[in-house]
């Protein structure tokens, strides 16, 4: 499909979804009250925070820092996690990925912003890109939507600095298999916009952490000063 036609279709889909959301507001996933995909009361009561821990081994750590043992295996510094991938957090993530509920990205970004500590002024937010086949199916990249909103809330730059090659999915695979499948899957662009600066990767869901690990390696090699990640939920 020609790029101009594809872009027109995406824009039309976006406008249509916005009109529908105005005419028929979403019901809260938690309590069913009309008005928002997740009301303020449910966001405070139902999305319980995760205890600070290392994303790889799950051992408790200060401010979600990668533990000393796991640090030898990854370029990541901190991986902030809002919630376990269960209950209302799972429903919200699935609404964004499969239900075309774009407003879920705003709710998720706000939760992630509330979790983050005071950020360096020169920090850059970069989304972990979704496979292009999935982007075509949904009409958008969910991680990009979240990252843009998070950058707006945090008043920090958003840079789409990673590209993804291949369409491989890692569902059900362990960390080592995922790492092997993702080898060479990412490459960096617009390096002048993050070279020498701290970077925070943004993703909706993490399972083994293989994807963010590979993405962090690519960014560090491309000149990022340091790489951390914030994810909305982690599958156990």
N, CA and C of each residue as an Amber inpcrd file, in Angstrom:
protein
   708
   0.8360000  -1.1890000   0.0000000   0.0000000   0.0000000   0.0000000
   0.8810000   1.2530000   0.0000000   0.6200000   2.2310000  -0.8850000
   1.4080000   3.4630000  -0.9120000   1.3600000   4.1770000   0.4290000
   2.4630000   4.8580000   0.7610000   2.5780000   5.4990000   2.0720000
   1.5000000   6.5630000   2.2810000   1.2100000   7.3740000   1.2380000
   0.2390000   8.4500000   1.4070000  -1.1600000   7.9050000   1.6760000
  -1.5120000   6.8050000   1.0040000  -2.8220000   6.1970000   1.2360000
  -2.8830000   5.6030000   2.6440000  -1.7930000   4.9380000   3.0500000
  -1.7270000   4.3360000   4.3820000  -1.8760000   5.4150000   5.4570000
  -1.1710000   6.5450000   5.2980000  -1.2480000   7.6240000   6.2770000
  -2.6440000   8.2280000   6.3420000  -3.2990000   8.3270000   5.1850000
  -4.6710000   8.8450000   5.1470000  -5.6180000   7.9360000   5.9020000
  -5.4470000   6.6230000   5.7270000  -6.2880000   5.6560000   6.4340000
  -6.0920000   5.7450000   7.9340000  -4.8360000   5.8660000   8.3680000
  -4.5410000   5.9600000   9.7910000  -5.1660000   7.2130000  10.3900000
  -5.0560000   8.3410000   9.6670000  -5.6400000   9.5920000  10.1470000
  -7.1520000   9.4880000  10.2500000  -7.7820000   8.8640000   9.2390000
  -9.2280000   8.6840000   9.2460000  -9.6740000   7.8210000  10.4200000
  -8.9240000   6.7460000  10.6760000  -9.2380000   5.8630000  11.7960000
  -9.1370000   6.6070000  13.1220000  -8.0930000   7.4370000  13.2520000
  -7.8920000   8.1890000  14.4840000  -9.0460000   9.1600000  14.7300000
  -9.4400000   9.9190000  13.6940000 -10.5360000  10.8730000  13.8200000
 -11.8340000  10.1630000  14.1700000 -12.0730000   9.0160000  13.5220000
 -13.2880000   8.2460000  13.7840000 -13.3510000   7.7900000  15.2320000
 -12.2240000   7.3040000  15.7380000 -12.1670000   6.8410000  17.1260000
 -12.4200000   7.9840000  18.1010000 -11.8850000   9.1820000  17.8110000
 -12.0960000  10.3300000  18.6820000 -13.5640000  10.7290000  18.7110000
 -14.2170000  10.6860000  17.5500000 -15.6370000  11.0330000  17.4780000
 -16.4670000  10.0340000  18.2740000 -16.1530000   8.7530000  18.1160000
 -16.8810000   7.7070000  18.8330000 -16.7210000   7.8710000  20.3350000
 -15.4990000   8.2090000  20.7830000 -15.2480000   8.3570000  22.2150000
 -16.0380000   9.5310000  22.7990000 -16.2940000  10.5640000  21.9690000
 -17.0720000  11.7070000  22.4370000 -18.5590000  11.3840000  22.4830000
 -19.0320000  10.6610000  21.4770000 -20.4480000  10.3180000  21.4170000
 -20.8150000   9.1960000  22.3720000 -19.8860000   8.2760000  22.5830000
 -20.1360000   7.1250000  23.4620000 -18.9410000   6.9540000  24.3970000
 -18.8970000   7.7080000  25.5060000 -17.7550000   7.6290000  26.4240000
 -17.5530000   6.2120000  26.9570000 -16.3060000   5.8960000  27.2650000
 -15.9930000   4.5720000  27.7860000 -16.5250000   4.4010000  29.1980000
 -16.7840000   3.1570000  29.5500000 -17.1150000   2.8160000  30.9200000
 -15.8380000   2.4150000  31.6340000 -15.7330000   2.7800000  32.9120000
 -14.5600000   2.4440000  33.6950000 -14.4030000   0.9290000  33.7890000
 -13.2190000   0.4260000  33.5200000 -12.9680000  -1.0080000  33.5920000
 -13.1000000  -1.5490000  35.0040000 -12.9490000  -0.6560000  35.9870000
 -13.0140000  -1.1000000  37.3710000 -14.4120000  -1.1400000  37.9420000
 -15.1450000  -0.0170000  37.8180000 -16.4640000   0.0790000  38.4640000
 -17.6230000   0.2010000  37.4830000 -17.3300000   0.4280000  36.2110000
 -18.3830000   0.5070000  35.2130000 -19.0100000   1.8710000  35.0460000
 -18.5580000   2.8540000  35.7930000 -19.1140000   4.2080000  35.6800000
 -18.7110000   4.8210000  34.3410000 -19.6590000   5.4630000  33.6740000
 -19.3830000   6.0480000  32.3680000 -18.5420000   7.3090000  32.4950000
 -17.6440000   7.5030000  31.5430000 -16.8900000   8.7370000  31.4950000
 -15.4290000   8.5690000  31.1380000 -14.8070000   7.4840000  31.5860000
 -13.3860000   7.2710000  31.3120000 -13.0860000   5.7840000  31.3760000
 -12.0490000   5.3690000  30.6750000 -11.6760000   3.9600000  30.6630000
 -11.2430000   3.4860000  32.0450000 -10.7620000   4.4200000  32.8700000
 -10.4200000   4.1140000  34.2600000 -10.6260000   5.3820000  35.0840000
 -11.5780000   5.3470000  35.9950000 -11.8640000   6.5340000  36.8010000
 -10.7640000   6.7410000  37.8360000 -10.7350000   7.9180000  38.4110000
  -9.6790000   8.2650000  39.3440000  -9.6940000   7.3670000  40.5810000
 -10.8920000   7.0540000  41.0690000 -10.9960000   6.2140000  42.2660000
 -10.4170000   4.8360000  42.0240000 -10.7250000   4.2480000  40.8810000
 -10.2280000   2.9050000  40.5750000  -8.7320000   2.9090000  40.2870000
  -8.2500000   3.9850000  39.6820000  -6.8160000   4.0530000  39.3940000
  -6.0130000   4.0910000  40.6840000  -6.5910000   4.6580000  41.7390000
  -5.8950000   4.7440000  43.0210000  -6.0680000   3.4810000  43.8510000
  -7.2210000   2.8160000  43.6990000  -7.5130000   1.6650000  44.5550000
  -7.1620000   0.3220000  43.9280000  -7.2540000   0.2290000  42.6090000
  -7.1310000  -1.0650000  41.9510000  -5.7510000  -1.3300000  41.3560000
  -5.0430000  -0.2920000  40.9350000  -3.7130000  -0.4730000  40.3580000
  -2.6740000  -0.3750000  41.4750000  -2.4660000  -1.4870000  42.1360000
  -1.5610000  -1.4960000  43.2810000  -0.1100000  -1.4600000  42.8160000
   0.7260000  -0.6770000  43.4880000   2.1250000  -0.5520000  43.0700000
   2.9240000  -1.8190000  43.3360000   3.9580000  -2.0150000  42.5280000
   4.8790000  -3.1340000  42.7010000   6.0070000  -2.6890000  43.6270000
   6.4180000  -3.5760000  44.5330000   7.5560000  -3.2540000  45.3990000
   8.8080000  -3.0910000  44.5460000   9.6450000  -2.1020000  44.8220000
  10.8660000  -1.8890000  44.0270000  11.7190000  -3.1530000  43.9700000
  12.0860000  -3.5510000  42.7510000  12.8050000  -4.8140000  42.5670000
  13.6120000  -4.7880000  41.2850000  14.5500000  -5.7050000  41.1790000
  15.3070000  -5.9070000  39.9520000  14.3960000  -6.5920000  38.9360000
  14.3480000  -6.0760000  37.7440000  13.4240000  -6.6210000  36.7440000
  13.7870000  -8.0290000  36.2940000  15.0460000  -8.4160000  36.4310000
  15.4910000  -9.7270000  35.9600000  15.2720000 -10.8360000  36.9840000
  15.7890000 -10.6250000  38.1900000  15.7410000 -11.6920000  39.1980000
  14.6490000 -11.4750000  40.2390000  13.9980000 -10.3200000  40.2050000
  12.8920000  -9.9630000  41.1130000  13.3370000  -9.7310000  42.5520000
  14.6340000  -9.6640000  42.8190000  15.0880000  -9.3600000  44.1710000
  14.8190000  -7.8920000  44.4700000  14.4860000  -7.5870000  45.7230000
  14.1650000  -6.2210000  46.0970000  15.3750000  -5.3140000  45.8910000
  15.1260000  -4.1210000  45.3870000  16.2110000  -3.1650000  45.1550000
  15.6830000  -1.7570000  45.3440000  16.5580000  -0.8280000  45.6080000
  16.1560000   0.5520000  45.8180000  15.8350000   1.2160000  44.4860000
  14.6520000   1.8230000  44.4170000  14.2410000   2.5780000  43.2260000
  14.2920000   1.7400000  41.9520000  13.9580000   0.4580000  42.0560000
  13.9030000  -0.4440000  40.8920000  15.2400000  -0.5410000  40.1690000
  16.3210000  -0.3850000  40.8980000  17.6460000  -0.4990000  40.2830000
  17.9290000  -1.9490000  39.9160000  18.6490000  -2.1510000  38.8210000
  19.0970000  -3.4930000  38.4520000  20.1470000  -3.9120000  39.4780000
  20.0080000  -5.1080000  40.0420000  20.9120000  -5.5410000  41.1050000
  22.3350000  -5.7470000  40.5630000  23.2860000  -5.8150000  41.4870000
  24.7000000  -5.9140000  41.1090000  24.9710000  -7.1530000  40.2660000
  24.3250000  -8.2630000  40.5870000  24.5380000  -9.5080000  39.8360000
  24.0080000  -9.3890000  38.4120000  22.8030000  -8.8750000  38.2720000
  22.1860000  -8.7810000  36.9450000  22.7930000  -7.6630000  36.1000000
  23.4270000  -6.6890000  36.7630000  24.0150000  -5.5810000  36.0380000
  25.1100000  -6.0370000  35.0760000  25.6950000  -7.2000000  35.3640000
  26.7310000  -7.7330000  34.4760000  26.1480000  -8.2650000  33.1680000
  24.8080000  -8.4280000  33.1390000  24.1450000  -9.0200000  31.9780000
  23.3520000  -8.0130000  31.1480000  23.2650000  -6.7950000  31.6170000
  22.4120000  -5.8380000  30.9130000  22.9780000  -4.4290000  31.0050000
  22.6370000  -3.6090000  30.0190000  23.0530000  -2.2070000  30.0070000
  22.0680000  -1.3200000  30.7560000  20.9900000  -1.8990000  31.2450000
  19.9630000  -1.1170000  31.9260000  20.3770000  -0.7460000  33.3430000
  19.9950000   0.4530000  33.7330000  20.3240000   0.9720000  35.0580000
  19.1720000   0.7670000  36.0380000  17.9940000   1.2190000  35.6660000
  16.7700000   1.0420000  36.4590000  15.6600000   0.5910000  35.5270000
  14.7380000  -0.2060000  36.0520000  13.5400000  -0.5790000  35.2870000
  12.3440000  -0.4000000  36.2150000  11.6570000   0.7230000  36.0480000
  10.5000000   1.0180000  36.8910000   9.2740000   0.2720000  36.3720000
   8.5530000  -0.3900000  37.2730000   7.3970000  -1.2200000  36.9230000
   6.1930000  -0.7510000  37.7270000   5.1170000  -0.3740000  37.0470000
   3.9300000   0.1220000  37.7380000   3.1290000  -0.9830000  38.4090000
   2.9460000  -2.1070000  37.7110000   2.0170000  -3.1160000  38.2020000
   2.3640000  -4.4870000  37.6490000   1.8580000  -5.5050000  38.3030000
   1.8980000  -6.8390000  37.7280000   0.8990000  -6.8850000  36.5710000
   1.1590000  -7.7420000  35.5980000   0.2470000  -7.8770000  34.4590000
  -0.9090000  -8.7910000  34.8740000  -1.8470000  -8.2130000  35.6040000
  -2.9640000  -8.9810000  36.1550000  -4.1050000  -8.0250000  36.4640000
  -5.3040000  -8.5710000  36.5990000  -6.4480000  -7.7880000  37.0140000
  -6.7100000  -6.5850000  36.1360000  -6.9120000  -5.4430000  36.7770000
  -7.2660000  -4.2230000  36.0550000  -6.1350000  -3.7300000  35.1600000
  -4.8770000  -3.9270000  35.5960000  -3.7360000  -3.5230000  34.7690000
  -3.7320000  -4.3020000  33.4500000  -4.0230000  -5.5860000  33.5120000
  -4.0910000  -6.4170000  32.3120000  -5.2300000  -5.9570000  31.4080000
  -6.3940000  -5.6790000  32.0170000  -7.5510000  -5.2230000  31.2330000
  -7.2410000  -3.9120000  30.5170000  -6.5540000  -3.0170000  31.2020000
  -6.2310000  -1.7150000  30.6170000  -5.2450000  -1.8610000  29.4640000
  -4.2180000  -2.6910000  29.6640000  -3.2290000  -2.9080000  28.6080000
  -3.8620000  -3.5690000  27.3890000  -4.7410000  -4.5090000  27.6010000
  -5.4080000  -5.1960000  26.4870000  -6.3880000  -4.2610000  25.7720000
  -7.0030000  -3.3570000  26.5170000  -7.9060000  -2.3930000  25.8790000
  -7.1340000  -1.5170000  24.9030000  -5.9060000  -1.1510000  25.2700000
  -5.0770000  -0.3310000  24.3880000  -4.5790000  -1.1310000  23.1870000
  -4.1010000  -2.3420000  23.4260000  -3.4820000  -3.1270000  22.3610000
  -4.4990000  -3.7680000  21.4230000  -5.6300000  -4.2160000  21.9640000
  -6.5640000  -4.9930000  21.1440000  -7.9540000  -4.3660000  21.0210000
  -8.2760000  -3.4110000  21.9090000  -9.6120000  -2.8180000  21.8810000
  -9.6680000  -1.4510000  21.2360000  -8.4970000  -0.9730000  20.7490000
  -8.4170000   0.3210000  20.0760000  -8.8510000   1.4680000  20.9860000
  -8.6290000   1.3180000  22.2780000  -8.9720000   2.3690000  23.2500000
  -7.7230000   3.2190000  23.4880000  -7.5410000   4.2390000  22.6610000
  -6.3380000   5.0630000  22.7510000  -6.2220000   5.8050000  24.0820000
  -7.3630000   6.1310000  24.6790000  -7.3330000   6.8630000  25.9400000
  -6.6500000   6.0760000  27.0450000  -6.5480000   4.7660000  26.8830000
  -5.8580000   3.9430000  27.8800000  -4.3830000   4.3400000  27.9650000
  -3.8160000   4.7960000  26.8620000  -2.4130000   5.2070000  26.8560000
  -2.1860000   6.3920000  27.7880000  -3.1440000   7.3050000  27.8440000
  -3.0280000   8.4670000  28.7260000  -3.0630000   8.0470000  30.1840000
  -3.9640000   7.1290000  30.5150000  -4.0640000   6.6220000  31.8900000
  -2.7830000   5.9080000  32.2910000  -2.2680000   5.0690000  31.4110000
  -1.0490000   4.3230000  31.6990000   0.1380000   5.2550000  31.8580000
   0.2250000   6.2670000  30.9980000   1.3310000   7.2180000  31.0720000
   1.3120000   7.9830000  32.3920000   0.1310000   8.3480000  32.8620000
   0.0290000   9.0750000  34.1250000   0.4920000   8.2040000  35.2830000
   0.1150000   6.9200000  35.2640000   0.5700000   5.9960000  36.3030000
   2.0920000   5.8710000  36.2890000   2.6580000   5.8010000  35.1130000
   4.1090000   5.6800000  34.9700000   4.8070000   6.9520000  35.4270000
   4.2250000   8.1090000  35.1020000   4.8100000   9.3830000  35.5170000
   4.8220000   9.5120000  37.0370000   3.7570000   9.0450000  37.6740000
   3.6680000   9.1070000  39.1300000   4.7130000   8.2250000  39.8070000
   5.1310000   7.1700000  39.1230000   6.1010000   6.2380000  39.6820000
   7.5350000   6.7430000  39.5720000   7.8130000   7.5000000  38.5220000
   9.1910000   7.9050000  38.2480000   9.7200000   8.8930000  39.2890000
  11.0060000   8.8030000  39.5960000  11.6200000   9.7700000  40.5090000
  11.8930000  11.0760000  39.7740000  12.5550000  11.9970000  40.4490000
  12.9630000  13.2440000  39.8030000  13.9280000  12.9130000  38.6630000
  13.5960000  13.3530000  37.4740000  14.3550000  12.9750000  36.2870000
  15.3890000  14.0320000  35.9290000  16.5240000  13.6200000  35.3560000
  17.5050000  14.5950000  34.8640000  16.8670000  15.5020000  33.8130000
  17.2820000  16.7540000  33.8030000  16.6810000  17.7090000  32.8760000
  16.9560000  17.3670000  31.4200000  18.0660000  16.6510000  31.1680000
  18.4130000  16.3340000  29.7810000  17.9730000  14.9360000  29.3660000
  17.1400000  14.2910000  30.1780000  16.6730000  12.9380000  29.8480000
  15.7660000  12.9470000  28.6220000  15.8400000  11.8670000  27.8370000
  15.0310000  11.7110000  26.6280000  14.1970000  10.4380000  26.7500000
  12.9130000  10.5250000  26.4120000  12.0420000   9.3490000  26.3770000
  12.0510000   8.7510000  24.9720000  12.2740000   7.4380000  24.8930000
  12.3010000   6.7270000  23.6150000  11.4210000   5.4840000  23.7140000
  10.4400000   5.3070000  22.8430000   9.5920000   4.1220000  22.9060000
  10.2910000   2.8910000  22.3390000   9.9380000   1.7320000  22.8830000
  10.3910000   0.4620000  22.3120000   9.4510000   0.1440000  21.1550000
   9.9350000   0.1130000  19.9210000   9.0290000  -0.0470000  18.7740000
   8.3940000  -1.4300000  18.6920000   7.1340000  -1.4270000  18.3100000
   6.3850000  -2.6530000  18.0850000   6.6440000  -3.1520000  16.6650000
   6.5250000  -4.4500000  16.4520000   6.6800000  -5.0050000  15.1070000
   5.7250000  -4.2900000  14.1530000   6.2080000  -3.9530000  12.9650000
   5.4080000  -3.1700000  12.0200000   4.1010000  -3.8580000  11.6290000
   4.0960000  -5.1880000  11.6120000   2.8610000  -5.8960000  11.2750000
   1.7790000  -5.6110000  12.3050000   2.1740000  -5.4920000  13.5820000
   1.2180000  -5.1870000  14.6430000   0.7460000  -3.7320000  14.5450000
   1.6470000  -2.8500000  14.1750000   1.2820000  -1.4380000  14.0250000
   0.2440000  -1.2890000  12.9100000   0.4530000  -2.0080000  11.8180000
  -0.5080000  -1.9410000  10.7130000  -1.8700000  -2.4700000  11.1360000
  -1.9000000  -3.5330000  11.9260000  -3.1650000  -4.1120000  12.3700000
  -3.9300000  -3.1660000  13.2880000  -3.1960000  -2.5120000  14.1990000
  -3.8530000  -1.6640000  15.2010000  -4.0670000  -0.2430000  14.7140000
  -3.1910000   0.1940000  13.7940000  -3.2690000   1.5760000  13.3480000
  -2.4030000   2.5020000  14.1620000  -1.6850000   1.9740000  15.1280000
  -0.7970000   2.7770000  15.9610000   0.1460000   1.8590000  16.7140000
   1.2050000   2.4670000  17.2440000   2.1600000   1.7640000  18.0960000
   1.8550000   2.1730000  19.5260000   1.4050000   1.2270000  20.3510000
   0.9550000   1.5620000  21.6980000   2.0730000   2.1440000  22.5690000
   3.2840000   1.6480000  22.4160000   4.4020000   2.1770000  23.2140000
   4.6940000   3.6250000  22.8400000   4.5500000   3.9450000  21.5720000
   4.7740000   5.3100000  21.1080000   3.7270000   6.2610000  21.6880000
   2.4730000   5.8240000  21.7100000   1.4130000   6.6510000  22.2980000
   1.7020000   6.9450000  23.7640000   2.0910000   5.9140000  24.5010000
   2.3870000   6.0830000  25.9210000   3.5820000   7.0120000  26.1110000
   4.6330000   6.7870000  25.3360000   5.8570000   7.5800000  25.4770000
   5.6110000   9.0560000  25.1760000   4.8230000   9.3520000  24.1590000
   4.5240000  10.7450000  23.8330000   3.7810000  11.4330000  24.9730000
   2.8110000  10.7160000  25.5460000   2.0480000  11.2930000  26.6460000
   2.9100000  11.4410000  27.8910000   3.7540000  10.4590000  28.1460000
   4.6520000  10.5190000  29.2930000   5.6340000  11.6790000  29.1570000
   6.1560000  11.8700000  27.9790000   7.0740000  12.9810000  27.7360000
   6.3780000  14.3220000  27.9510000   5.1210000  14.4010000  27.5510000
   4.3540000  15.6390000  27.7530000   4.1690000  15.9110000  29.2430000
   3.8020000  14.8790000  29.9950000   3.5740000  15.0460000  31.4320000
   4.8690000  15.4340000  32.1460000   5.9460000  14.7420000  31.7950000
   7.2370000  14.9690000  32.4580000   7.9780000  16.1770000  31.9150000
   7.4790000  16.7410000  30.8100000   8.1220000  17.8990000  30.1680000
   9.5770000  17.5870000  29.7940000   9.7100000  16.4510000  29.1280000
  11.0000000  16.0160000  28.6200000  10.8350000  15.6540000  27.1400000
  11.9130000  15.6500000  26.3560000  11.7990000  15.3520000  24.9290000
  11.3790000  13.9090000  24.6530000  10.6230000  13.7630000  23.5820000
  10.2780000  12.4440000  23.0440000  11.0370000  12.2920000  21.7280000
  11.7310000  11.1610000  21.5720000  12.4690000  10.8920000  20.3380000
  12.1700000   9.4640000  19.8880000  11.7180000   9.3220000  18.6660000
  11.5050000   7.9920000  18.0940000  12.8300000   7.5340000  17.4850000
  13.7090000   7.0150000  18.3470000  15.0950000   6.7740000  17.9510000
  15.4230000   5.3100000  17.6770000  14.4350000   4.4350000  17.7640000
  14.6760000   3.0200000  17.4930000  13.7860000   2.5510000  16.3520000
  14.3340000   1.7000000  15.5160000  13.5820000   1.0430000  14.4620000
  13.7010000  -0.4620000  14.6400000  12.6840000  -1.1640000  14.2140000
  12.6520000  -2.6140000  14.4050000  12.5960000  -3.3270000  13.0680000
  13.4620000  -4.3210000  12.9020000  13.4650000  -5.1440000  11.7020000
  12.9410000  -6.5260000  12.0460000  12.2220000  -7.1260000  11.1020000
  11.6860000  -8.4640000  11.3400000  10.3570000  -8.4080000  12.0620000
   9.6230000  -9.5070000  12.0080000   8.2790000  -9.5780000  12.5910000
   8.1720000 -10.6680000  13.6560000   9.2990000 -11.1590000  14.1340000
   9.2630000 -12.2830000  15.0710000   8.5630000 -11.9020000  16.3630000
   7.7490000 -12.8330000  16.8920000   7.0790000 -12.6550000  18.1650000
   7.7230000 -13.5990000  19.1610000   7.7730000 -13.1560000  20.4190000
   8.4480000 -13.9440000  21.4310000   7.4950000 -14.5290000  22.4600000
   6.2360000 -14.6500000  22.1240000   5.2490000 -15.1450000  23.0690000
   5.6010000 -16.5630000  23.5050000   5.6690000 -16.7600000  24.8120000
   5.9100000 -18.0950000  25.3480000   7.3650000 -18.5060000  25.4110000
   8.2700000 -17.7080000  24.8920000   9.6850000 -18.0790000  24.8690000
  10.3880000 -17.5730000  26.1190000  11.4250000 -18.2750000  26.5380000
  12.2110000 -17.8530000  27.6820000  13.1700000 -16.7480000  27.3060000
  13.8880000 -16.2170000  28.3110000  14.7490000 -15.0590000  28.0810000
  15.8390000 -15.3400000  27.0540000  16.5230000 -16.4600000  27.1640000
  17.6340000 -16.7460000  26.2610000  17.1620000 -16.9080000  24.8270000
  16.0200000 -17.5550000  24.6390000  15.4740000 -17.7130000  23.2870000
  15.0580000 -16.3540000  22.7330000  14.4490000 -15.5510000  23.5700000
  14.0370000 -14.2180000  23.1350000  15.2450000 -13.3700000  22.7540000
  16.2860000 -13.4390000  23.5500000  17.4920000 -12.6750000  23.2460000
  18.0630000 -13.0750000  21.8900000  18.0520000 -14.3700000  21.6130000
  18.5800000 -14.8630000  20.3410000  17.6900000 -14.4000000  19.1800000
  16.3600000 -14.4510000  19.3870000  15.4300000 -14.0340000  18.3430000
  15.5320000 -12.5380000  18.0530000  15.8520000 -11.7570000  19.0860000
  15.8910000 -10.3020000  18.9470000  17.2540000  -9.7630000  18.5350000
  18.2300000 -10.6260000  18.4410000  19.5740000 -10.1880000  18.0590000
  19.5280000  -9.5140000  16.6850000  19.9070000  -8.2690000  16.6250000
  19.8790000  -7.5270000  15.3710000  18.5220000  -6.9690000  15.0000000
  17.5380000  -7.0810000  15.9070000  16.1810000  -6.6380000  15.5830000
  16.0230000  -5.1200000  15.6260000  16.8870000  -4.4250000  16.3810000
  16.7650000  -2.9830000  16.5250000  17.9750000  -2.2530000  15.9670000
  17.7600000  -1.0500000  15.4970000  18.8680000  -0.1630000  15.1450000
  18.4600000   1.2640000  15.4880000  19.4480000   2.0950000  15.7650000
  19.1940000   3.4590000  16.2280000  19.2150000   4.4580000  15.0800000
  18.3730000   5.4650000  15.1890000  18.3460000   6.5930000  14.2530000
  18.3170000   7.8770000  15.0930000  18.4770000   9.0090000  14.4400000
  18.4490000  10.3110000  15.1370000  19.3680000  10.3080000  16.3510000
  20.5490000   9.7060000  16.1960000  21.4630000   9.5620000  17.3350000
  21.9240000  10.9020000  17.9040000  21.9360000  11.9360000  17.0750000
  22.3570000  13.2510000  17.5600000  21.4070000  13.8150000  18.6100000
  20.2210000  13.2590000  18.7190000  19.2290000  13.7730000  19.6550000
  19.3120000  13.1090000  21.0320000  20.1360000  12.0470000  21.1620000
  20.2760000  11.4450000  22.4910000  21.7250000  11.1230000  22.8650000
  22.6680000  11.3190000  21.9750000  24.0730000  11.0510000  22.2810000
  24.5200000  11.8760000  23.4970000  25.1330000  11.1920000  24.4610000
  25.6190000  11.8560000  25.6550000  24.5460000  12.2210000  26.6670000
  23.3110000  11.7490000  26.4380000  22.2070000  12.0850000  27.3370000
  21.6170000  10.8130000  27.9500000  21.0510000  10.8990000  29.1540000
  20.3720000   9.7380000  29.7320000  19.0730000   9.4670000  28.9900000
  18.7660000   8.1970000  28.8100000  17.5900000   7.7830000  28.0480000
  16.6820000   6.9420000  28.9340000  15.3860000   7.1250000  28.7730000
  14.4060000   6.2550000  29.4310000  13.5520000   5.6030000  28.3540000
  13.7250000   4.2900000  28.1980000  12.8880000   3.5310000  27.2810000
  11.4790000   3.4130000  27.8530000  10.4830000   3.3440000  26.9810000
   9.0920000   3.2370000  27.4100000   8.4420000   2.0600000  26.6960000
   7.7900000   1.1810000  27.4770000   7.0650000   0.0590000  26.8910000
   5.8270000  -0.2220000  27.7310000   4.8610000  -0.8930000  27.1270000
   3.6320000  -1.1820000  27.8730000   3.7990000  -2.4150000  28.7630000
   4.2950000  -3.5150000  28.1760000   4.3950000  -4.7780000  28.8930000
   5.7920000  -5.3490000  28.7510000   6.2870000  -5.9510000  29.8290000
   7.5600000  -6.6760000  29.7840000   7.3450000  -8.0520000  30.3950000
   7.9920000  -9.0520000  29.8120000   7.8820000 -10.4050000  30.3560000
   9.2300000 -10.8270000  30.9330000  10.1320000 -11.2470000  30.1030000
  11.4700000 -11.6340000  30.5700000  12.4280000 -10.4490000  30.6010000
  12.0720000  -9.3810000  29.9000000  12.9470000  -8.2210000  29.8180000
  13.9360000  -8.2920000  28.6690000  13.8410000  -9.3140000  27.8310000
  14.7870000  -9.4710000  26.7220000  14.7000000  -8.3050000  25.7340000
  13.4960000  -7.8570000  25.4390000  13.3280000  -6.7800000  24.4640000
  13.9850000  -5.4950000  24.9370000  13.7130000  -5.0950000  26.1720000
  14.3110000  -3.8510000  26.6660000  15.8200000  -3.9990000  26.8610000
  16.2680000  -5.2080000  27.1250000  17.7120000  -5.4350000  27.2730000
  18.4350000  -5.2070000  25.9450000  17.8960000  -5.7740000  24.8730000
  18.5040000  -5.5990000  23.5490000  18.4080000  -4.1350000  23.1110000
  17.2480000  -3.5160000  23.3330000  17.0740000  -2.1170000  22.9500000
  18.0660000  -1.2170000  23.6920000  18.3010000  -1.5130000  24.9680000
  19.2490000  -0.7220000  25.7570000  20.6630000  -0.8610000  25.2250000
  21.0480000  -2.0630000  24.8250000  22.3770000  -2.2800000  24.2570000
  22.5820000  -1.4430000  23.0060000  21.5650000  -1.4190000  22.1560000
  21.6500000  -0.6580000  20.9070000  21.8320000   0.8320000  21.1960000
  21.0650000   1.3570000  22.1460000  21.1430000   2.7800000  22.4610000
  22.4680000   3.1510000  23.1150000  22.9680000   2.2930000  23.9800000
  24.2600000   2.5710000  24.6170000  25.3740000   2.5920000  23.5710000
  25.3450000   1.6280000  22.6550000  26.3570000   1.5920000  21.6060000
  26.2440000   2.7870000  20.6800000  25.0390000   3.3390000  20.5850000
  24.8140000   4.4930000  19.7110000  25.1450000   5.8100000  20.3940000
  25.5240000   5.7610000  21.6850000  25.9770000   6.9700000  22.3420000
  25.1850000   7.4620000  23.5300000  24.1190000   6.7450000  23.9490000
  23.3580000   7.1690000  25.1220000  24.2380000   7.1380000  26.3710000
  24.1220000   8.1290000  27.2160000  24.9160000   8.2010000  28.4390000
  24.5530000   7.0740000  29.3900000  23.2750000   6.8060000  29.5420000
  22.7650000   5.7160000  30.3670000  21.3750000   5.3670000  29.8540000
  20.9100000   4.1520000  30.1580000  19.5950000   3.7210000  29.7050000
  18.8370000   3.0810000  30.8570000  17.6640000   3.5820000  31.1290000
  16.7310000   2.9740000  32.0640000  15.4220000   2.7250000  31.3080000
  14.4730000   2.1230000  31.9650000  13.2060000   1.7920000  31.3070000
  12.0630000   1.9660000  32.2990000  10.9180000   2.3750000  31.7910000
   9.7020000   2.3430000  32.5800000   8.6550000   1.5540000  31.7790000
   8.0280000   0.5840000  32.4430000   6.9810000  -0.2250000  31.8160000
   5.7240000  -0.1450000  32.6760000   4.5900000  -0.2750000  32.0290000
   3.3460000  -0.2170000  32.7730000   3.1470000  -1.4790000  33.6120000
   3.4150000  -2.6360000  33.0230000   3.1940000  -3.8800000  33.7530000
   4.2140000  -4.9370000  33.3410000   4.4640000  -5.8560000  34.2500000
   5.3790000  -6.9710000  33.9690000   4.6500000  -8.2820000  34.1940000
   4.7400000  -9.1600000  33.2060000   4.1850000 -10.4990000  33.3470000
   5.0940000 -11.3260000  34.2480000   4.4750000 -12.0970000  35.1090000
   5.2460000 -12.9410000  36.0280000   5.5700000 -14.2630000  35.3600000
